[in-house]
Amino acid sequence: SPTILWVRRDLRLSDHAALTAAVSRGGPVIPVFIRDGLVDELGAAPKWRLGLGLEGYGEALTEAGSRLILRSGPAREVLEELVEQTGAGAVYWMRAYDPDSVDRDTRVKEALKAKNVEAESYTGHVMFEPWTVETKQGGFYKVYTPFWKSVETREVPEPLSRPSSIPAPDNWPQSDHLDDWHLGAAMRRGAEVVRPYVQLGEQAAQTRLGVFMRDKVADYNEARDRVAVDGTSAMSENLSLGEISPAQCWHAGLRARDAGKDGAGTFLKELVWREFAYHLMWHTPRLLTENWRPEWDAFPWNEDERLKEVKAWKQGRTGIPFVDAGMRELYVTGRMHNRVRMIVASYLTKHLMCHWSIGQKWFEDCLIDWDPASNALGWQWSAGSGPDATPYFRVFNPVTQCQKFDPKRAYIDRWIAEEHEAPTDTALSYFDAIPESWPLSPDDSYPEPIVDVKEGRQKALDAYQNRDF
Ligand code: FAD
């Protein structure tokens, strides 16, 4: 009987345990992507990027003699209907770890099993299943370094190669048309502005990884913090949709380390930050929605998204060039350098004392590498409310950070046009990207700081010291 391959955030053919198992089971394989409520809830940029990813994945499957079937509706109902229509005896998928997906998948599994349909989920979106990494006391890890130590020497299975062929059914079930889903509808700047920054699909992801390992990883230790330099892997975009697997990145990192390339060890550690985020999200799903440390509920956060300071932060008009450059990079490219993510997050949560969830939501709307676990951990880490967070009294100073990590101000010049004699094309492109409701122009004068760097820091520290927790 046919096997349904329920495709989710795993848009690749190689190192895909569920696909490999489906092919091994014998019989035709029917890949299907379901637009359910969780897809509808995605932020504008991740949803748009998903649409591109699905288009690319559909083409890759077609080239491999298969197809991608698209269906809409609650996953359980859609899968039950498909099983009935195709006579499938099994449904396989790659596991997800966020609480809503876990909840949905558990219900789907039960419903299918009740109908005597084999339902199996596989590892691959992470390397280390969250429940397999335990402290000596049998609990989960709350601090990164011991987590790293407990996994660094683990054997990660060699990535699976792509199946030589994917058996097709005689008749394909009906499919929606991707264009009718309008996944890019909320992303008006998508096609023109952000598209050039996208590297789409499995092949591009592999090339990106190869180029990084060949040309960049040796200098990664130094280059990764120089914000104007393209010195990191950029794999997060592809990891987000599973166009590449973390195990493929891990093994490439191991090979580079064995070849004596200096930064490879650091790259492996960074990949494990992603694993750590998934570990924490799985064990404490409140990471996504609540102050991980409940004592932070008593902190006098600004929670009103309509505050003019929040608007200025989103629009890259705080008057702090390093922060504004980052926010504009985010809006135009759908990405932001990691160091700058930390700085804009610190600025929002400390200098402006805004609740981290405001920033988390804006990032979710703008990032093409959006990842529920890494985004939540990054925000809670920056705000001080998370496990293993930066101590609250360590407030990033955006001015000294800029002197240190962008000493020639190349990054700032790349993104700030106002009051520059010859603004760069990228800085100007921001003004083409923004909506009409943001009446900004490169000819405007650059704003004065909305909050003085020193005063903002002091105000946040005072609030922290006077806290009643
Ligand atoms: P590289 O430096 O090449 O690192 C390799 C890989 O390691 C990355 O692709 C990523 O998968 C992983 N990694 C590196 N740093 C981290 C980290 N701090 N936490 C988790 N994984 C990491 N990352 C996302 O993928 N999606 C997000 O939505 C996201 N939101 C963030 C929000 C904030 C406030 C902060 C501070 C960080 C966030 N990060 C997020 C983590 C980090 O900024 C990005 O993973 C990194 O910038 C991606 O660039 P890269 O692929 O070139 O990374």
Residues whose N, C-alpha, C, O or C-beta is under 5 A from the ligand:
A	BS01	FAD	T232 S233 A234 M235 S236 L239 F267 E270 L271 W273 R274 A277 M336 H337 N338 R341 M342 A345 L367 D369 W370 D371 S374 N375 G378 W379
